[in-house]
């Protein structure tokens, strides 16, 4: 398996401005690395984060078909996996060459992945897997579900650590440049919430343009990032 765990590979999160590039972000060699490892006429599968948002998911599928083409990647198909066909897609997962795990709400996406039995099948996958935002976070063995929605930071029943797909031990926190000053339930997302949750854990906060790249031989973060562990943050 070749694993790309990205933040936002198609443009800066929350910027509102059009991306200064076409296709996948060329920063830190992402687009180049994809082309280097690409199989001609790849069969691709996009797995949605919100299983019941059919219209939104179809729009997302169309968008990523354009992104793949604009990057110069030849595809035979880009199929969509959501609540209408989740188990069917997992049953034929090994027939694909590339899987995209979409962004969204981490616990919602995680529950869908578990419902369709994705973890067991994707661990046997030998093609390219790209995680985007929440999709990247859910690739960890144990996922850190960083509080995001109102009420999550103060809910004693909100599970911040949940089983993931098991493709990496790294906990990626995306969009750092955009969310670092966010507040959730009156608390600072990083200083008051994430730093406390990092006691005994290590998180990797990445801005858009940075990504984790993993093969059978290597695993590295390409680009600027921040390591958060035991309540301390270090820029890398």
Phi, psi and omega in degrees: 000142171246123189244128173242115176252108188250170175264284170225100187274007183235010181146156185292130180297131178068004185288326183077354180260148177296147180295144179279018180213165175250145181082206177284151182303126178281354184302138178057025172079017183299305181299320179297318180293323176298313180297324181296326185256008188278143172262132180301141181052052180291143172268121188241151179226128176255120180257121186282157177270331181248096190299334186262000182268068189302309183296316179298319180295321179293322175297320179295319177300314179298320179299312183288335172299318177294320179298314179299315180295316181294337177279351181087025182257122182281128180232147172273323180199159167228097181275157181248132176245119174214203185295344182279337187212023188305308183293324178298317180295319180295324180298330180248026184302323185287355178275355182261160178255338182213136179237132174250125176259112192284167176276164181162217180264121189304306182296324179295314179295317180301316179298321178294315178302317181291322181299322184267001178071034185292323189304311184297317183286322185288335178292340178266357186288140184246006181263213180262132172241128174242123172263142178236118175054248180303325177299322176293317181298322182283358177279346182291159174297309173242116186276133169268109179273085181302124180308136188224314184269152177305134180097336185292324183288338182250359181277113181295343180265356179287123183274115181272342178233118185223153179297140180244200183282341176077028181269346178203160174268354184278135174261107180271134173244110189276169172059037186303320183295336184265330189249358188299335179255014180290154172242141173231123181054040177079004180245149176291128186305315183269303187296321185264335185250297188293318179301318179295320180290344182278358178295116184083005181225166175230128177241155178236106180273122184238141173277168175299135183106335175269149178206156172268133180240125182225135171235187177293340184255336189214157174213121183208154174261126183256116182114179180288141176203171180235128178266126181241120182207135178051041175080007181238145180243135178230127177284133183245000000 
